[in-house]
Amino acid sequence: MIKPEQRQLLHKYLLIELAVKSLQIDYQKAEQFKMKVVFLPLMDALLKDLRQEYFDLKRQLAQQRIRVVGWHRVDEYFSDVQVATAGNDVVLRYANQALKTQVEKLLINHIRNNQQVLE
């Protein structure tokens, strides 16, 4: 069984994992931009921050003996995430659109926080 605080940590981990994967895909497209000299350094910095946070969360989850076994797309609306815990495996169902919206918000917050640091 996953405790509420562990589930929050796991949820944040999943969002960051999705954000990193999405940015990696978009990065390849951004390399084709005429103004890539503007966008690529921003994306590099964002990816660096997100990867660090991703590995920190992964380490925290591993210390609690929690790991993501896999993602399985149920249909166009839902995905299941299989999670292994010390006690047993758990399957968590997520709405794809909700995940997309939350990943977008996470990225916007990271960009805003980085801007504030630069100012």
Beta strands, then each sheet from edge to edge (+ up, - down):
strand 1: 67-73
strand 2: 78-84
strand 3: 89-95
sheet 1: 1+ 2- 3+
end
